[in-house]
Amino acid sequence: VLGVSGTFETGGVAELGLTLSKEWTPLADLDVLTVPAMEGTLTFDNGTVQVDAKMVDAARAGRRLLSKRTVVVVKDLLVIEGMSVEISIAAFTPAADMPAMAVNMSGDVTVGGNDGFEASLSGALDTSVGSAELEISHTGGWSPLPGALGERFKTPAFIGYVGINTNGKFLSLAATAVYEGPLVLAQDIVAVVAYPGSANATGARLNVTLDKESHNASAAVYVHLEAGLRLGNGG
């Protein structure tokens, strides 16, 4: 429930302030994702109504609670930092059907804990069915392997997707990094290259997945290498 306050102006546009009256959980099955405070506007303009609101720091909203901008979706495997949530309802007339409420979330996400990678995250929440479809974007430089060998496997930039309550699963993540050329392990002796027969592949592929079938199911991050091994100088 959003509180409303402001002044109507006859013959003009009226903008009323909105404040979130209590904590809001956009996705019922993900109670750790909680919005503590929101502010926005309710706009009346020539017979139309429009709603826009965004998450703000709880202290700024005058509420005695911490802003929950860190969301531990799966401990040590998927953690969202700096979460921001915005909602909007496009202008509509009261006599017509109200358009769906758009809920968008953004932030940063860590996948795989201390040995994993960080990425930006953004996408839409469907509060009517309790699902989310989010895109993650990693700037590159992560390696699934430690030490000197890990330097060879540092990834280029890549994108991926996170689904919550989609395709019959509570949580799913899929991302793919495609290397831009051979990964030379020993000059003119051994190199990791694109999988034989891969169409238009510039190099090996690294697939990262995380699946959690239900809220209480176990989960793990899996890294799968799809590649070929070139022996000698390839000549």
C-alpha positions in Angstrom: 0.0 0.0 0.0 1.4 3.4 -1.0 0.5 6.5 1.0 -0.7 9.5 -1.0 -0.4 13.2 -0.1 -0.5 16.4 -2.1 -2.8 19.2 -3.5 -5.1 19.1 -6.5 -5.0 22.0 -8.8 -8.2 22.7 -10.9 -7.5 23.2 -14.6 -4.0 21.9 -14.5 -1.7 18.9 -13.8 -1.7 17.5 -10.3 1.2 15.6 -8.9 0.7 13.9 -5.5 3.5 12.4 -3.5 3.7 8.6 -2.9 5.4 6.8 0.0 5.5 3.1 0.7 3.6 2.5 4.0 5.3 -0.8 4.8 7.9 -3.3 3.6 7.0 -4.8 0.2 8.0 -8.2 -1.1 7.6 -8.2 -4.9 8.0 -12.0 -5.3 6.1 -14.0 -2.8 8.4 -17.1 -3.0 11.6 -14.9 -2.5 11.0 -13.3 0.8 14.6 -12.2 1.1 14.0 -9.7 -1.7 12.3 -7.0 0.3 11.8 -3.3 -0.6 11.9 -1.3 2.6 11.0 2.1 1.3 9.7 3.8 -1.9 8.8 7.3 -3.0 7.2 8.5 -6.1 4.4 10.5 -7.8 0.8 10.0 -8.7 0.1 12.2 -11.7 -3.3 13.4 -12.9 -3.2 15.1 -16.3 -6.3 15.8 -18.4 -8.2 12.8 -17.3 -5.3 10.4 -17.2 -3.5 8.8 -14.3 0.1 7.8 -14.1 2.2 6.2 -11.3 6.0 6.3 -10.9 7.9 5.2 -7.8 11.4 4.0 -6.9 13.2 2.5 -4.0 14.9 4.9 -1.7 17.1 4.6 1.4 15.0 3.8 4.4 16.6 6.6 6.5 15.8 9.2 3.9 12.1 8.0 4.0 12.2 8.7 7.8 11.8 5.0 8.7 13.7 3.3 11.5 15.0 0.3 9.6 17.9 -0.6 7.4 17.7 -0.4 3.7 17.9 -4.1 2.5 20.0 -3.5 -0.6 21.9 -6.8 -0.1 19.8 -9.9 -1.1 21.2 -13.4 -0.5 19.3 -15.4 -3.0 21.4 -18.6 -2.5 24.1 -18.5 0.2 27.6 -18.4 -1.2 26.2 -18.9 -4.7 24.1 -15.9 -5.7 24.1 -12.6 -3.9 22.7 -9.3 -5.1 24.3 -6.0 -3.9 23.1 -2.4 -4.3 19.6 -3.5 -5.3 17.3 -0.9 -6.7 13.6 -1.3 -7.6 11.4 1.0 -9.6 7.7 0.7 -10.5 5.6 2.4 -13.1 2.1 2.4 -14.5 1.7 4.1 -17.9 -0.8 6.8 -18.2 -4.4 5.5 -18.4 -7.9 6.7 -18.1 -10.0 5.4 -15.2 -12.8 4.3 -17.5 -10.4 2.0 -19.4 -8.5 -1.1 -18.4 -5.5 -0.2 -16.3 -2.2 -1.3 -17.9 0.0 -3.7 -16.1 2.4 -2.4 -13.5 6.0 -2.5 -14.6 8.5 -3.5 -11.9 12.2 -3.2 -12.8 15.2 -4.2 -10.6 18.9 -3.5 -11.0 22.0 -4.0 -9.0 25.2 -6.0 -8.9 25.4 -9.8 -8.5 28.1 -12.2 -7.3 27.8 -15.7 -8.8 29.7 -18.5 -7.2 31.0 -16.9 -4.0 34.6 -15.8 -3.5 35.8 -17.9 -6.4 33.1 -16.7 -8.7 32.5 -13.6 -10.8 30.7 -10.3 -10.4 28.3 -8.8 -12.9 25.7 -6.1 -13.3 22.1 -7.2 -13.1 18.9 -5.7 -14.5 15.5 -6.9 -15.6 11.8 -7.1 -14.9 9.8 -8.7 -12.1 6.3 -10.0 -12.8 4.6 -9.5 -9.4 1.3 -11.0 -10.7 2.8 -14.5 -11.0 5.8 -14.0 -8.8 8.5 -14.5 -11.4 11.5 -12.5 -12.7 13.6 -12.5 -15.9 17.0 -10.7 -15.4 20.1 -10.2 -17.5 23.6 -10.3 -16.0 26.6 -8.7 -17.7 30.2 -9.4 -16.7 33.0 -7.1 -18.0 35.6 -9.9 -18.3 38.7 -11.0 -16.5 37.2 -13.9 -14.4 38.9 -17.3 -14.5 37.4 -20.6 -13.2 40.9 -21.9 -12.4 43.5 -20.7 -9.8 47.1 -19.9 -10.2 49.2 -19.5 -13.4 46.9 -21.7 -15.4 44.0 -19.5 -14.4 45.6 -16.6 -16.2 45.3 -18.5 -19.5 41.5 -18.9 -18.9 40.5 -15.4 -18.0 37.2 -14.7 -19.8 36.2 -12.0 -22.2 33.1 -10.0 -21.4 29.9 -12.1 -21.5 26.2 -11.9 -20.6 23.8 -14.3 -19.1 20.3 -14.7 -17.7 18.7 -15.4 -14.4 15.2 -16.7 -14.0 13.1 -16.9 -10.8 10.1 -19.1 -10.9 10.4 -19.6 -14.7 10.2 -22.8 -16.8 9.1 -24.8 -13.7 12.2 -24.0 -11.7 12.6 -21.8 -8.6 15.9 -20.4 -9.8 18.0 -20.8 -12.9 21.1 -19.1 -14.3 22.9 -19.5 -17.6 25.8 -17.6 -19.0 28.3 -18.3 -21.8 31.8 -16.8 -22.4 33.3 -17.3 -25.9 37.1 -16.9 -26.0 38.4 -14.8 -28.8 41.1 -17.2 -29.9 43.3 -20.1 -28.9 44.3 -20.4 -25.3 48.0 -21.3 -25.6 49.2 -23.6 -22.8 52.6 -24.4 -24.3 53.8 -22.5 -27.4 53.6 -24.7 -30.5 52.8 -27.7 -28.3 49.4 -27.5 -26.7 46.5 -25.0 -27.2 42.8 -25.0 -26.2 40.7 -24.0 -29.3 37.1 -24.1 -30.5 35.3 -27.4 -30.3 35.8 -29.2 -33.6 32.9 -28.5 -36.0 31.6 -25.5 -34.1 30.1 -23.0 -36.5 31.5 -19.5 -36.4 33.3 -20.1 -33.1 36.4 -18.0 -32.4 37.5 -20.1 -29.5 36.5 -22.3 -26.6 33.2 -21.8 -24.8 32.8 -21.6 -21.1 29.2 -22.3 -19.9 28.2 -21.4 -16.4 24.9 -22.7 -15.0 23.0 -22.8 -11.7 19.8 -24.6 -11.2 17.6 -24.8 -8.1 14.5 -26.8 -8.7 12.5 -25.6 -5.7 12.9 -23.2 -2.8 14.3 -25.9 -0.5 16.3 -27.8 -3.1 20.1 -27.9 -3.1 22.0 -25.9 -5.7 25.5 -25.6 -7.1 27.3 -23.5 -9.8 28.6 -25.6 -12.7 31.3 -24.5 -15.1 31.5 -26.5 -18.4 34.2 -26.1 -20.9 33.4 -26.9 -24.6 36.6 -26.9 -26.5 39.1 -28.7 -28.7 42.8 -29.5 -27.9 45.4 -28.6 -30.6 48.7 -30.5 -30.4 51.7 -29.1 -32.2 51.6 -25.8 -34.1 48.5 -26.7 -36.1 50.3 -26.6 -39.4 
